[in-house]
Amino acid sequence: MFETSAPNDSKDQKIGSVERCAGLGNESGGQLARSYLGLVGSSTLKMTMAEIARGTTKGVKQNSEDASPRRGSHLTPRNNVDKNSDAMLSYSEPRGMWFGLLINDMSPVSEEDLARVSTHRWNYQGATELAKQGRSICFFVWCLLELQRNVQVGEEGEILNKRLVEACKAFLRCQCREGRMGEMYQILSHFISNSLVFYEWERFVKVIFEDPRSNQEKFLVLHLEQVWGRYCRLKAVLENIFDYLDSRFVWQHRLPKVGELVRQHMKRRCFSSELIAKNDLIASPSVRDETLKQVKYAFGFG
């Protein structure tokens, strides 16, 4: 049971709150300051300070490089940040995202938020249509897009802010408790099937094994680590966000668990070719390198 305070106590608290904010005034500046005292205030302040810092450095030096969002390179590492419109990094979030996910806000999506999804560098087929269904769903899809971006851009660290991961889990549980477990599992499978990272990993792995040096352990391990590490990080975060489905849904319908669904798709998409199966190191019954052992065991080689 929730504890309730007496009417006099709530009245005193309200008066105290008004008195504490009285010095801010009632003009636009005072209203803006009050908004920063809310639940999303700290994240908004961080974003504002970051924008100010970017604005001051922009006048001093402007980057002249114009990276194409669909470069022809087959290489999967992306250590340079792509130029998506104010792409969200692992340590920040757009204003209202955390709270919108937490309370399962199904109000109409703003044009600005929808545009961030539709023009995102890692937008996949069906993401925009899904984001139109509600504000919290739009934020959830946005987080899935950022998972792809961050796992490709950075080789270490978080690929999504911990607060947002917990907010995504809260949103998913709320949807499941409203009877939408099947829809949430479909969102997961649709994301995995259409995610652009698997497309890039597929091209990268193909080029690796087509190289004459692919039978050399040093060459093969050096390149496989780039994909394997990113795959493991993405799989771990998806298992964390969608863990409620594992415990409440998949076993009832004999569906693959979240991690198994990701593994099956990775094997089918990136490690199912005959060229890989015939590789000397992959076909060898014994290998020394730990990464090769993990890849062979995960995808059923040897």
Secondary structure, 3 states (H helix, E strand, C coil): CCCCCCHHHHHHHHHHHHHHHHHHCCCHHHHHHHHCCCCCHHHHHHHHHHHHHHHHHHHHCCCCCCCCCCCCCCCCCCCCCCCCCCCCCCCCCCCCHHHHHHCCCCCCCCHHHHHHHHCCCCCCCCHHHHHCCCHHHHHHHHHHHHHHHHHHHCCCCCCCCHHHHHHHHHHHHHHHHCCCHHHHHHHHHHHHHHCHHHHHHHHHHHHHHHCHHHHCHHHHHHHHHHHHHHHHHHHHHHHHHCHHHHHHCHHHHCCCCHHHHHHHHHHHHHCCCHHHHCCHHHHCCCCCCHHHHHHHHHHCCC
